[in-house]
Amino acid sequence: MISRIWHGWTTPQNADRYEKLLKEEIFAGIQNRHICGFKDIQLLRREINGEVEFITIMRFDSLDSVLEFAGQDYERAVVPEKARAILSHFDERSQHYEIRTEMNRYE
């Protein structure tokens, strides 16, 4: 299992608008691609130093699934133009980690 992590920042004034864009358009678009091996996506948000930071964590079965999502340069951030217009700045590259273990509270 692979975890793909990416960070983006907005102004406080644009934060709600950006979150809505993610939830209603961007995440739905990813889901609608029916990428083999795409598991899920988490959205994290916090205010820090006068900005609002967003972190997305996507989980995939394998690196091949990540390649299907992002292309050959799979570390390159996938940031649609609508999102770029709202973000103050963002990571140009995503980080990828192999998930070595998971523990559920009730196991």
All heavy atoms as an XYZ file, in Angstrom:
905
protein
N       0.858     -1.175      0.000
C       0.000      0.000      0.000
C       0.903      1.236      0.000
O       1.907      1.271      0.691
C      -0.884     -0.030      1.239
C      -1.939      1.026      1.283
S      -3.430      0.665      0.359
C      -4.161     -0.599      1.358
N       0.527      2.231     -0.787
C       1.287      3.475     -0.924
C       0.429      4.655     -0.452
O      -0.750      4.746     -0.780
C       1.688      3.729     -2.402
C       2.491      2.551     -2.967
C       2.437      5.047     -2.563
C       3.849      2.367     -2.363
N       1.053      5.542      0.309
C       0.404      6.771      0.745
C       1.053      7.933     -0.001
O       2.283      8.061     -0.004
C       0.575      6.941      2.252
O      -0.092      8.076      2.716
N       0.237      8.766     -0.646
C       0.709      9.944     -1.399
C       0.279     11.175     -0.607
O      -0.913     11.402     -0.380
C       0.086      9.952     -2.794
C       0.442     11.175     -3.634
C      -0.318     11.131     -4.967
N      -0.183     12.348     -5.724
C       0.699     12.550     -6.710
N       1.539     11.589     -7.038
N       0.731     13.695     -7.364
N       1.256     11.988     -0.204
C       0.982     13.138      0.666
C       1.373     14.420     -0.058
O       2.441     14.500     -0.681
C       1.764     13.003      1.992
C       1.345     11.701      2.683
C       1.520     14.212      2.885
C       2.175     11.346      3.897
N       0.493     15.414      0.041
C       0.708     16.691     -0.657
C       0.184     17.823      0.224
O      -0.797     17.667      0.948
C      -0.036     16.664     -1.992
C      -0.002     17.946     -2.735
C       0.967     18.376     -3.585
C      -0.976     18.992     -2.692
N       0.655     19.616     -4.078
C      -0.542     20.020     -3.533
C      -2.177     19.165     -2.003
C      -1.253     21.198     -3.718
C      -2.887     20.333     -2.185
C      -2.424     21.340     -3.043
N       0.843     18.991      0.158
C       0.463     20.177      0.938
C       0.163     21.351      0.008
O       0.874     21.570     -0.971
C       1.617     20.629      1.836
C       2.066     19.621      2.831
N       2.876     18.558      2.496
C       1.816     19.517      4.149
C       3.112     17.851      3.574
N       2.484     18.397      4.584
N      -0.859     22.119      0.375
C      -1.177     23.366     -0.308
C      -1.663     24.379      0.713
O      -2.191     24.007      1.768
N      -1.497     25.660      0.418
C      -1.873     26.721      1.349
C      -2.731     27.768      0.655
O      -2.510     28.091     -0.515
C      -0.623     27.406      1.894
C       0.203     26.544      2.783
C       0.180     26.505      4.142
C       1.217     25.604      2.389
N       1.101     25.594      4.612
C       1.737     25.024      3.556
C       1.710     25.175      1.157
C       2.736     24.061      3.542
C       2.711     24.200      1.132
C       3.206     23.664      2.316
N      -3.694     28.303      1.400
C      -4.525     29.406      0.923
C      -4.511     30.519      1.959
O      -4.059     30.333      3.087
C      -6.002     28.990      0.736
O      -6.575     28.741      2.016
C      -6.152     27.787     -0.154
N      -5.074     31.639      1.563
C      -5.354     32.685      2.546
C      -6.583     32.235      3.346
O      -7.377     31.414      2.870
C      -5.677     34.016      1.851
O      -6.873     33.847      1.069
C      -4.529     34.487      0.965
N      -6.772     32.767      4.538
C      -7.983     32.433      5.293
C      -9.262     32.765      4.515
O     -10.254     32.042      4.613
C      -7.863     33.281      6.562
C      -6.388     33.454      6.754
C      -5.842     33.581      5.350
N      -9.230     33.817      3.699
C     -10.399     34.221      2.933
C     -10.758     33.195      1.847
O     -11.915     33.088      1.454
C     -10.172     35.598      2.281
C      -9.965     36.728      3.254
C      -8.554     36.785      3.850
O      -7.613     36.160      3.368
N      -8.414     37.521      4.938
N      -9.778     32.476      1.344
C     -10.014     31.502      0.281
C     -10.169     30.065      0.768
O     -10.465     29.174     -0.032
C      -8.865     31.544     -0.737
C      -8.964     32.723     -1.668
O     -10.043     33.251     -1.905
N      -7.833     33.148     -2.194
N      -9.981     29.834      2.054
C      -9.933     28.466      2.572
C     -11.242     27.701      2.359
O     -11.225     26.560      1.884
C      -9.556     28.475      4.047
N     -12.363     28.290      2.708
C     -13.640     27.591      2.546
C     -13.938     27.330      1.061
O     -14.437     26.265      0.700
C     -14.789     28.373      3.179
C     -14.729     28.353      4.699
O     -14.061     27.470      5.280
O     -15.367     29.234      5.321
N     -13.610     28.294      0.227
C     -13.822     28.139     -1.210
C     -12.969     26.998     -1.771
O     -13.432     26.183     -2.573
C     -13.481     29.459     -1.904
C     -13.853     29.499     -3.361
C     -13.735     30.930     -3.882
N     -12.982     30.893     -5.116
C     -12.120     31.806     -5.522
N     -11.878     32.857     -4.787
N     -11.512     31.688     -6.666
N     -11.727     26.922     -1.316
C     -10.838     25.859     -1.773
C     -11.328     24.490     -1.283
O     -11.367     23.526     -2.054
C      -9.403     26.112     -1.303
C      -8.460     25.040     -1.757
C      -8.197     24.835     -3.103
C      -7.852     24.199     -0.834
C      -7.352     23.830     -3.530
C      -7.002     23.192     -1.250
C      -6.758     23.015     -2.590
O      -5.917     22.012     -3.013
N     -11.720     24.425     -0.031
C     -12.223     23.152      0.501
C     -13.461     22.683     -0.268
O     -13.593     21.496     -0.591
C     -12.540     23.279      1.993
C     -12.964     21.969      2.616
C     -13.110     22.035      4.112
O     -12.516     22.924      4.769
O     -13.829     21.172      4.660
N     -14.330     23.605     -0.573
C     -15.531     23.249     -1.347
C     -15.142     22.733     -2.734
O     -15.700     21.744     -3.217
C     -16.449     24.471     -1.459
C     -17.724     24.197     -2.206
C     -18.623     25.424     -2.253
C     -19.874     25.089     -3.035
N     -20.788     26.203     -3.150
N     -14.197     23.385     -3.387
C     -13.727     22.940     -4.694
C     -13.165     21.522     -4.610
O     -13.459     20.671     -5.463
C     -12.656     23.903     -5.231
C     -11.971     23.509     -6.535
C     -12.955     23.549     -7.694
C     -10.772     24.415     -6.800
N     -12.367     21.265     -3.588
C     -11.817     19.923     -3.414
C     -12.922     18.887     -3.279
O     -12.947     17.895     -4.001
C     -10.920     19.866     -2.169
C      -9.538     20.491     -2.281
C      -8.873     20.519     -0.914
C      -8.678     19.736     -3.270
N     -13.829     19.118     -2.369
C     -14.862     18.132     -2.054
C     -15.848     17.926     -3.196
O     -16.242     16.797     -3.490
C     -15.619     18.545     -0.789
C     -14.778     18.442      0.469
C     -15.594     18.930      1.652
C     -14.848     18.818      2.950
N     -15.636     19.357      4.080
N     -16.267     19.013     -3.820
C     -17.342     18.916     -4.811
C     -16.854     18.628     -6.231
O     -17.602     18.030     -7.009
C     -18.181     20.189     -4.787
C     -18.946     20.364     -3.486
C     -19.783     21.630     -3.443
O     -19.842     22.361     -4.463
O     -20.370     21.895     -2.381
N     -15.659     19.054     -6.575
C     -15.186     18.866     -7.951
C     -13.963     17.969     -8.057
O     -13.984     16.976     -8.783
C     -14.881     20.222     -8.595
C     -16.116     21.061     -8.865
C     -15.781     22.332     -9.624
O     -14.934     22.277    -10.539
O     -16.360     23.382     -9.292
N     -12.917     18.321     -7.349
C     -11.652     17.620     -7.548
C     -11.719     16.183     -7.039
O     -11.366     15.246     -7.760
C     -10.491     18.410     -6.917
C     -10.333     19.748     -7.661
C      -9.201     17.592     -6.953
C      -9.359     20.708     -7.057
N     -12.172     15.983     -5.819
C     -12.253     14.618     -5.289
C     -13.258     13.784     -6.081
O     -13.016     12.610     -6.346
C     -12.619     14.621     -3.808
C     -11.542     15.156     -2.889
C     -11.809     15.353     -1.555
C     -10.277     15.474     -3.349
C     -10.843     15.842     -0.693
C      -9.291     15.969     -2.500
C      -9.578     16.156     -1.157
N     -14.371     14.388     -6.459
C     -15.357     13.666     -7.275
C     -14.748     13.276     -8.626
O     -14.982     12.175     -9.129
C     -16.606     14.516     -7.474
N     -13.955     14.156     -9.206
C     -13.293     13.857    -10.470
C     -12.310     12.705    -10.350
O     -12.223     11.853    -11.239
N     -11.584     12.664     -9.236
C     -10.659     11.547     -9.001
C     -11.451     10.249     -8.872
O     -11.111      9.235     -9.482
C      -9.799     11.805     -7.747
C      -8.849     12.986     -7.990
C      -9.032     10.543     -7.349
C      -8.157     13.507     -6.750
N     -12.509     10.288     -8.097
C     -13.353      9.103     -7.907
C     -13.914      8.611     -9.240
O     -13.932      7.414     -9.507
C     -14.495      9.438     -6.942
C     -15.299      8.252     -6.487
C     -14.566      7.417     -5.453
O     -13.740      7.919     -4.704
N     -14.863      6.142     -5.407
N     -14.340      9.535    -10.070
C     -14.956      9.187    -11.353
C     -13.969      8.623    -12.383
O     -14.385      8.092    -13.408
C     -15.693     10.379    -11.942
C     -16.933     10.726    -11.149
O     -17.492      9.881    -10.447
N     -17.354     11.977    -11.226
N     -12.685      8.760    -12.116
C     -11.677      8.179    -13.016
C     -11.570      6.659    -12.852
O     -10.979      6.000    -13.685
C     -10.307      8.823    -12.775
C     -10.226     10.253    -13.298
C      -8.896     10.887    -13.008
N      -7.780     10.135    -13.588
C      -6.501     10.400    -13.323
N      -6.175     11.394    -12.513
N      -5.545      9.673    -13.866
N     -12.098      6.139    -11.779
C     -12.082      4.687    -11.519
C     -10.677      4.109    -11.669
O     -10.464      3.125    -12.381
C     -13.067      3.956    -12.430
C     -14.468      4.461    -12.296
N     -15.257      4.200    -11.198
C     -15.216      5.247    -13.104
C     -16.431      4.791    -11.338
N     -16.429      5.447    -12.491
N      -9.733      4.736    -10.986
C      -8.335      4.312    -11.042
C      -8.201      2.978    -10.305
O      -8.560      2.867     -9.133
C      -7.420      5.378    -10.404
C      -7.529      6.688    -11.196
C      -5.984      4.888    -10.313
C      -6.997      7.893    -10.474
N      -7.705      1.996    -11.000
C      -7.504      0.676    -10.403
C      -6.499      0.798     -9.258
O      -5.392      1.301     -9.447
C      -6.995     -0.294    -11.464
S      -6.782     -1.957    -10.844
N      -6.888      0.397     -8.066
C      -5.995      0.444     -6.915
C      -6.090      1.699     -6.080
O      -5.442      1.792     -5.044
N      -6.874      2.690     -6.500
C      -7.100      3.874     -5.665
C      -8.031      3.468     -4.536
O      -9.094      2.906     -4.764
C      -7.714      5.011     -6.481
C      -8.221      6.153     -5.637
C      -7.344      6.962     -4.940
C      -9.579      6.397     -5.527
C      -7.813      8.005     -4.153
C     -10.057      7.438     -4.748
C      -9.173      8.242     -4.066
N      -7.614      3.751     -3.294
C      -8.392      3.343     -2.129
C      -9.234      4.480     -1.555
O     -10.431      4.356     -1.403
C      -7.474      2.791     -1.034
C      -6.814      1.504     -1.423
C      -7.869      0.453     -1.635
C      -7.272     -0.894     -1.932
N      -8.266     -1.850     -2.356
N      -8.585      5.573     -1.193
C      -9.319      6.668     -0.556
C      -8.449      7.915     -0.500
O      -7.288      7.894     -0.876
C      -9.803      6.281      0.850
C      -8.689      5.808      1.775
O      -7.553      6.299      1.662
O      -8.958      4.944      2.629
N      -9.073      8.985     -0.018
C      -8.359     10.252      0.144
C      -8.832     10.900      1.430
O     -10.019     10.859      1.763
C      -8.573     11.174     -1.088
C      -7.680     12.405     -1.018
C     -10.022     11.548     -1.242
C      -7.580     13.164     -2.332
N      -7.888     11.469      2.165
C      -8.198     12.225      3.375
C      -7.816     13.673      3.148
O      -6.837     13.968      2.453
C      -7.404     11.703      4.570
C      -7.789     10.334      5.040
C      -6.925      9.912      6.211
O      -5.696     10.020      6.176
N      -7.566      9.453      7.267
N      -8.577     14.572      3.759
C      -8.278     15.997      3.694
C      -8.060     16.506      5.107
O      -8.929     16.351      5.971
C      -9.434     16.762      3.038
C      -9.277     18.277      2.980
C      -8.067     18.669      2.132
C     -10.549     18.919      2.444
N      -6.903     17.107      5.325
C      -6.571     17.714      6.612
C      -6.481     19.225      6.414
O      -6.070     19.693      5.351
C      -5.242     17.182      7.133
C      -5.052     15.663      7.158
C      -3.657     15.313      7.656
C      -6.107     14.990      7.999
N      -6.847     19.975      7.459
C      -6.845     21.439      7.359
C      -6.452     22.025      8.711
O      -6.904     21.546      9.753
C      -8.244     21.920      6.966
C      -8.416     23.428      6.945
C      -9.822     23.800      6.525
N     -10.099     25.200      6.807
C     -11.105     25.894      6.282
N     -11.941     25.312      5.447
N     -11.271     27.157      6.577
N      -5.620     23.070      8.665
C      -5.286     23.806      9.885
C      -4.869     25.226      9.532
O      -4.349     25.492      8.445
C      -4.183     23.121     10.675
C      -2.809     23.237     10.043
C      -1.736     22.670     10.929
N      -0.444     22.695     10.243
C       0.710     22.637     10.854
N       0.755     22.551     12.172
N       1.833     22.657     10.178
N      -5.116     26.134     10.478
C      -4.638     27.511     10.353
C      -3.269     27.590     10.989
O      -3.061     27.079     12.089
C      -5.606     28.473     11.035
C      -6.920     28.592     10.284
C      -7.780     29.752     10.776
O      -7.220     30.756     11.256
O      -9.000     29.625     10.662
N      -2.348     28.218     10.264
C      -0.982     28.338     10.773
C      -0.307     29.559     10.144
O      -0.352     29.745      8.937
C      -0.165     27.050     10.511
C       1.213     27.165     11.130
C      -0.110     26.699      9.050
C       1.983     25.863     11.199
N       0.257     30.402     11.001
C       1.035     31.565     10.553
C       0.282     32.444      9.558
O       0.837     32.875      8.551
C       2.373     31.121      9.955
C       3.237     30.389     10.959
O       3.212     30.676     12.155
N       3.990     29.416     10.486
N      -0.993     32.682      9.795
C      -1.780     33.562      8.942
C      -2.235     32.943      7.638
O      -2.779     33.645      6.779
N      -2.021     31.652      7.454
C      -2.460     30.933      6.262
C      -3.303     29.747      6.692
O      -3.374     29.409      7.869
C      -1.266     30.400      5.464
C      -0.390     31.464      4.847
C       0.706     30.829      4.021
O       1.536     30.095      4.579
O       0.712     31.059      2.802
N      -3.903     29.083      5.709
C      -4.598     27.840      5.971
C      -3.905     26.763      5.148
O      -3.790     26.876      3.930
C      -6.101     27.919      5.627
C      -6.781     26.586      5.901
C      -6.768     29.031      6.433
N      -3.412     25.755      5.852
C      -2.706     24.642      5.216
C      -3.673     23.490      4.998
O      -4.463     23.151      5.881
C      -1.566     24.171      6.116
C      -0.813     22.982      5.569
C       0.225     22.445      6.541
O       0.115     22.698      7.764
O       1.135     21.757      6.067
N      -3.593     22.907      3.827
C      -4.354     21.711      3.492
C      -3.367     20.591      3.187
O      -2.359     20.818      2.510
C      -5.235     21.942      2.264
C      -6.391     22.856      2.516
C      -6.250     24.224      2.357
C      -7.617     22.354      2.923
C      -7.317     25.080      2.590
C      -8.691     23.194      3.166
C      -8.541     24.563      3.001
N      -3.670     19.415      3.664
C      -2.876     18.230      3.341
C      -3.833     17.188      2.782
O      -4.893     16.946      3.364
C      -2.152     17.660      4.580
C      -1.212     18.704      5.174
C      -1.401     16.371      4.218
C      -0.579     18.278      6.487
N      -3.464     16.622      1.651
C      -4.234     15.488      1.146
C      -3.369     14.244      1.288
O      -2.159     14.264      1.034
C      -4.666     15.652     -0.327
O      -3.511     15.838     -1.143
C      -5.606     16.830     -0.493
N      -4.018     13.178      1.713
C      -3.365     11.885      1.847
C      -4.196     10.896      1.037
O      -5.355     10.637      1.369
C      -3.265     11.437      3.313
C      -2.523     12.489      4.139
C      -2.572     10.069      3.399
C      -2.548     12.241      5.635
N      -3.604     10.418     -0.026
C      -4.274      9.446     -0.887
C      -3.630      8.083     -0.662
O      -2.420      7.997     -0.476
C      -4.124      9.841     -2.357
C      -4.707     11.194     -2.701
S      -4.392     11.659     -4.428
C      -5.593     10.624     -5.267
N      -4.448      7.041     -0.692
C      -3.919      5.688     -0.549
C      -4.190      4.888     -1.822
O      -5.289      4.951     -2.381
C      -4.533      4.979      0.652
C      -4.066      5.577      1.966
C      -4.466      4.776      3.181
N      -5.805      4.237      3.076
C      -6.185      3.060      3.560
N      -5.320      2.273      4.178
N      -7.428      2.653      3.438
N      -3.142      4.179     -2.242
C      -3.191      3.351     -3.444
C      -2.657      1.960     -3.116
O      -1.814      1.806     -2.234
C      -2.301      3.954     -4.542
C      -2.751      5.288     -5.046
C      -2.318      6.462     -4.444
C      -3.595      5.383     -6.141
C      -2.725      7.703     -4.922
C      -3.997      6.628     -6.626
C      -3.567      7.783     -6.013
N      -3.111      0.969     -3.874
C      -2.618     -0.401     -3.707
C      -1.141     -0.538     -4.035
O      -0.423     -1.307     -3.407
C      -3.391     -1.372     -4.609
C      -4.712     -1.796     -4.025
O      -4.922     -1.659     -2.806
O      -5.554     -2.279     -4.813
N      -0.688      0.215     -5.046
C       0.677      0.019     -5.541
C       1.170      1.274     -6.257
O       0.394      2.187     -6.554
C       0.704     -1.145     -6.523
O      -0.029     -0.801     -7.684
N       2.446      1.273     -6.575
C       3.023      2.373     -7.340
C       2.413      2.435     -8.736
O       2.242      3.514     -9.296
C       4.545      2.227     -7.416
C       5.306      3.398     -8.022
C       4.974      4.707     -7.314
C       6.788      3.137     -7.970
N       2.039      1.294     -9.300
C       1.373      1.291    -10.606
C       0.073      2.084    -10.559
O      -0.272      2.788    -11.509
C       1.091     -0.143    -11.073
C       2.340     -0.854    -11.541
O       3.327     -0.172    -11.898
O       2.335     -2.096    -11.538
N      -0.649      2.000     -9.464
C      -1.891      2.768     -9.298
C      -1.598      4.262     -9.213
O      -2.324      5.082     -9.767
C      -2.628      2.316     -8.037
O      -2.953      0.954     -8.106
N      -0.516      4.615     -8.523
C      -0.097      6.021     -8.445
C       0.255      6.525     -9.842
O      -0.125      7.638    -10.224
C       1.091      6.201     -7.479
C       1.587      7.644     -7.494
C       0.725      5.774     -6.067
N       0.957      5.712    -10.608
C       1.323      6.086    -11.982
C       0.085      6.318    -12.835
O       0.050      7.244    -13.658
C       2.200      5.003    -12.608
C       3.636      4.939    -12.103
C       4.283      3.623    -12.491
C       4.439      6.110    -12.615
N      -0.933      5.500    -12.647
C      -2.179      5.693    -13.394
C      -2.823      7.031    -13.025
O      -3.370      7.722    -13.880
C      -3.155      4.545    -13.117
C      -4.412      4.635    -13.959
C      -5.372      3.479    -13.739
O      -4.969      2.418    -13.236
O      -6.568      3.669    -14.073
N      -2.712      7.414    -11.765
C      -3.271      8.693    -11.312
C      -2.451      9.882    -11.806
O      -2.995     10.834    -12.359
C      -3.360      8.728     -9.786
C      -3.645     10.092     -9.237
C      -4.901     10.668     -9.398
C      -2.669     10.815     -8.580
C      -5.169     11.941     -8.903
C      -2.930     12.084     -8.082
C      -4.183     12.648     -8.245
N      -1.137      9.832    -11.603
C      -0.293     11.016    -11.791
C       0.550     11.013    -13.059
O       1.080     12.056    -13.433
C       0.625     11.176    -10.580
N       0.716      9.867    -13.706
C       1.568      9.801    -14.878
C       2.985      9.379    -14.538
O       3.310      9.103    -13.385
N       3.830      9.324    -15.565
C       5.203      8.819    -15.415
C       5.999      9.589    -14.366
O       6.764      9.010    -13.607
C       5.931      8.846    -16.749
C       5.585      7.695    -17.661
C       5.833      6.344    -17.019
O       4.905      5.599    -16.772
N       7.070      6.016    -16.728
N       5.869     10.893    -14.339
C       6.533     11.711    -13.315
C       5.598     11.739    -12.103
O       5.020     12.759    -11.762
C       6.810     13.115    -13.850
C       7.605     13.973    -12.886
O       8.093     13.452    -11.863
O       7.731     15.183    -13.161
N       5.455     10.593    -11.468
C       4.405     10.394    -10.467
C       4.546     11.258     -9.216
O       3.582     11.448     -8.488
C       4.306      8.911    -10.084
C       5.483      8.389     -9.304
C       5.495      8.431     -7.915
C       6.589      7.851     -9.954
C       6.577      7.951     -7.197
C       7.658      7.364     -9.250
C       7.655      7.420     -7.865
O       8.720      6.945     -7.160
N       5.736     11.808     -8.960
C       5.895     12.686     -7.803
C       5.379     14.108     -8.079
O       5.138     14.869     -7.149
C       7.352     12.732     -7.357
C       7.804     11.433     -6.736
C       9.208     11.490     -6.187
O       9.999     12.358     -6.638
O       9.522     10.673     -5.324
N       5.204     14.437     -9.351
C       4.706     15.765     -9.719
C       3.317     15.967     -9.119
O       2.462     15.092     -9.165
C       4.635     15.896    -11.244
C       4.120     17.238    -11.750
C       3.970     17.235    -13.267
N       3.198     16.108    -13.778
C       1.860     16.057    -13.798
N       1.150     17.061    -13.352
N       1.233     14.996    -14.283
N       3.095     17.130     -8.532
C       1.790     17.443     -7.953
C       0.739     17.528     -9.061
O       1.003     18.059    -10.140
C       1.853     18.769     -7.201
N      -0.425     16.996     -8.783
C      -1.558     17.061     -9.703
C      -2.489     18.143     -9.148
O      -3.244     17.908     -8.211
C      -2.280     15.703     -9.811
C      -3.489     15.810    -10.720
C      -1.318     14.629    -10.299
N      -2.385     19.354     -9.722
C      -3.125     20.505     -9.210
C      -3.868     21.161    -10.370
O      -3.252     21.845    -11.195
C      -2.190     21.536     -8.527
C      -2.988     22.665     -7.899
C      -1.299     20.858     -7.486
N      -5.184     20.970    -10.459
C      -5.959     21.574    -11.543
C      -5.876     23.109    -11.521
O      -5.632     23.728    -10.475
C      -7.391     21.109    -11.266
C      -7.245     19.906    -10.398
C      -6.003     20.145     -9.585
N      -6.083     23.710    -12.684
C      -6.002     25.171    -12.812
C      -6.927     25.904    -11.833
O      -6.543     26.935    -11.279
C      -6.292     25.604    -14.251
C      -5.164     25.288    -15.208
C      -3.834     25.910    -14.802
O      -3.800     27.082    -14.378
O      -2.820     25.203    -14.902
N      -8.139     25.398    -11.639
C      -9.061     26.044    -10.696
C      -8.463     26.109     -9.298
O      -8.653     27.084     -8.583
C     -10.403     25.306    -10.639
C     -11.357     25.625    -11.734
C     -12.684     24.930    -11.444
C     -13.758     25.371    -12.395
N     -15.050     24.726    -12.095
N      -7.768     25.062     -8.900
C      -7.136     25.033     -7.584
C      -5.938     25.980     -7.538
O      -5.751     26.711     -6.559
C      -6.710     23.614     -7.242
N      -5.149     25.987     -8.595
C      -3.982     26.878     -8.643
C      -4.392     28.341     -8.478
O      -3.660     29.139     -7.906
C      -3.226     26.696     -9.953
C      -2.512     25.373    -10.066
C      -1.909     25.166    -11.460
N      -1.342     23.855    -11.603
C      -0.051     23.568    -11.437
N       0.798     24.531    -11.157
N       0.377     22.332    -11.574
N      -5.567     28.690     -8.987
C      -6.048     30.072     -8.904
C      -6.390     30.482     -7.476
O      -6.375     31.673     -7.157
C      -7.271     30.246     -9.803
N      -6.691     29.520     -6.630
C      -7.097     29.809     -5.249
C      -5.939     29.654     -4.261
O      -5.870     30.351     -3.256
C      -8.268     28.883     -4.825
C      -9.475     29.097     -5.729
C      -8.670     29.129     -3.373
C     -10.589     28.094     -5.518
N      -5.018     28.758     -4.558
C      -3.905     28.488     -3.644
C      -2.888     29.626     -3.640
O      -2.605     30.224     -4.670
C      -3.206     27.188     -4.057
C      -4.011     25.915     -3.847
C      -3.388     24.755     -4.622
C      -4.104     25.581     -2.365
N      -2.336     29.900     -2.474
C      -1.250     30.877     -2.348
C       0.057     30.263     -2.826
O       0.851     30.884     -3.515
C      -1.068     31.306     -0.895
O      -2.257     31.810     -0.362
N       0.283     29.023     -2.405
C       1.449     28.242     -2.830
C       1.175     26.783     -2.495
O       0.255     26.467     -1.744
C       2.754     28.749     -2.200
C       2.744     28.816     -0.696
N       3.330     27.858      0.091
C       2.196     29.704      0.160
C       3.172     28.169      1.362
N       2.483     29.286      1.432
N       1.979     25.898     -3.086
C       1.764     24.472     -2.870
C       3.035     23.701     -3.195
O       3.929     24.211     -3.863
C       0.593     23.946     -3.711
C       0.726     24.175     -5.188
C       1.385     23.257     -5.990
C       0.184     25.320     -5.775
C       1.509     23.476     -7.357
C       0.297     25.538     -7.138
C       0.970     24.614     -7.930
N       3.089     22.474     -2.693
C       4.202     21.582     -3.010
C       4.151     21.240     -4.498
O       3.101     20.830     -5.002
C       4.102     20.270     -2.219
C       4.360     20.431     -0.732
O       4.858     21.492     -0.318
O       4.065     19.466      0.007
N       5.258     21.405     -5.174
C       5.353     21.020     -6.582
C       5.490     19.507     -6.737
O       5.212     18.967     -7.792
C       6.543     21.712     -7.245
C       6.424     23.222     -7.316
C       5.401     23.700     -8.337
O       5.085     22.935     -9.275
O       4.925     24.830     -8.200
N       5.937     18.848     -5.673
C       6.148     17.403     -5.679
C       5.384     16.794     -4.502
O       5.316     17.379     -3.430
C       7.625     17.053     -5.524
C       8.581     17.835     -6.406
C       8.570     17.501     -7.853
N       9.057     16.164     -8.151
C       8.900     15.613     -9.347
N       8.289     16.273    -10.320
N       9.349     14.414     -9.594
N       4.833     15.628     -4.722
C       4.165     14.868     -3.669
C       5.154     13.862     -3.091
O       6.070     13.419     -3.774
C       2.952     14.121     -4.226
O       1.983     15.035     -4.671
N       4.945     13.511     -1.838
C       5.781     12.502     -1.199
C       5.021     11.181     -1.187
O       3.806     11.162     -1.024
C       6.116     12.897      0.249
C       6.864     14.214      0.377
C       5.928     15.408      0.376
O       4.902     15.398      1.037
N       6.279     16.433     -0.372
N       5.758     10.099     -1.340
C       5.153      8.767     -1.368
C       5.819      7.889     -0.319
O       7.049      7.866     -0.220
C       5.304      8.139     -2.756
C       4.556      8.910     -3.793
N       5.079     10.042     -4.378
C       3.327      8.738     -4.299
C       4.189     10.529     -5.231
N       3.119      9.758     -5.200
N       4.991      7.200      0.426
C       5.477      6.330      1.482
C       4.824      4.965      1.350
O       3.626      4.868      1.058
C       5.133      6.908      2.863
C       5.809      8.216      3.134
C       5.215      9.417      2.756
C       7.045      8.262      3.765
C       5.835     10.629      2.999
C       7.672      9.473      4.019
C       7.058     10.649      3.628
O       7.680     11.847      3.864
N       5.596      3.953      1.604
C       5.060      2.604      1.684
C       4.434      2.439      3.066
O       5.082      2.714      4.084
C       6.202      1.612      1.485
C       5.770      0.185      1.414
C       6.945     -0.742      1.174
O       7.978     -0.305      0.618
O       6.824     -1.901      1.570
N       3.181      2.049      3.108
C       2.506      1.819      4.387
C       2.954      0.452      4.887
O       2.696     -0.565      4.254
C       0.975      1.893      4.239
C       0.573      3.291      3.748
C       0.292      1.550      5.561
C      -0.896      3.424      3.387
N       3.619      0.434      5.997
C       4.202     -0.793      6.523
C       3.262     -1.532      7.487
O       3.340     -2.735      7.607
C       5.521     -0.480      7.234
C       6.527      0.224      6.329
C       6.966     -0.615      5.187
N       7.701     -1.749      5.705
C       8.316     -2.647      4.967
N       8.264     -2.548      3.661
N       8.965     -3.644      5.511
N       2.429     -0.780      8.168
C       1.466     -1.412      9.080
C       0.317     -0.462      9.323
O       0.469      0.752      9.213
C       2.135     -1.829     10.403
O       1.255     -2.625     11.163
C       2.537     -0.617     11.235
N      -0.826     -1.033      9.625
C      -1.997     -0.269     10.021
C      -2.597     -0.961     11.240
O      -2.574     -2.183     11.327
C      -3.051     -0.241      8.916
C      -2.639      0.591      7.735
C      -3.752      0.699      6.712
O      -4.669      1.518      6.920
O      -3.705     -0.056      5.728
N      -3.106     -0.185     12.145
C      -3.722     -0.763     13.328
C      -5.068     -0.092     13.557
O      -5.151      1.125     13.597
C      -2.836     -0.546     14.548
C      -3.355     -1.205     15.793
S      -2.164     -1.000     17.112
C      -3.219     -0.255     18.315
N      -6.102     -0.890     13.638
C      -7.412     -0.384     13.961
C      -7.628     -0.517     15.455
O      -7.177     -1.484     16.079
C      -8.510     -1.152     13.199
C      -8.426     -0.883     11.712
O      -8.219      0.258     11.304
N      -8.556     -1.914     10.913
N      -8.360      0.376     16.019
C      -8.590      0.405     17.449
C      -9.202     -0.889     17.968
O      -8.914     -1.336     19.063
C      -9.510      1.576     17.768
C      -9.826      1.736     19.200
C     -10.617      2.982     19.426
N     -11.130      2.964     20.764
C     -12.124      3.680     21.184
N     -12.723      4.490     20.352
N     -12.536      3.624     22.411
N     -10.062     -1.504     17.178
C     -10.808     -2.659     17.646
C     -10.225     -4.002     17.249
O     -10.854     -5.023     17.419
C     -12.269     -2.547     17.177
C     -12.916     -1.288     17.727
C     -13.161     -0.203     16.909
C     -13.216     -1.183     19.080
C     -13.728      0.962     17.418
C     -13.756     -0.023     19.603
C     -14.017      1.038     18.757
O     -14.571      2.188     19.267
N      -9.039     -3.998     16.699
C      -8.431     -5.282     16.306
C      -7.673     -5.874     17.460
O      -7.127     -5.242     18.294
C      -7.503     -5.096     15.101
C      -8.272     -4.849     13.849
C      -7.373     -4.773     12.635
O      -6.141     -4.859     12.746
O      -7.915     -4.611     11.542
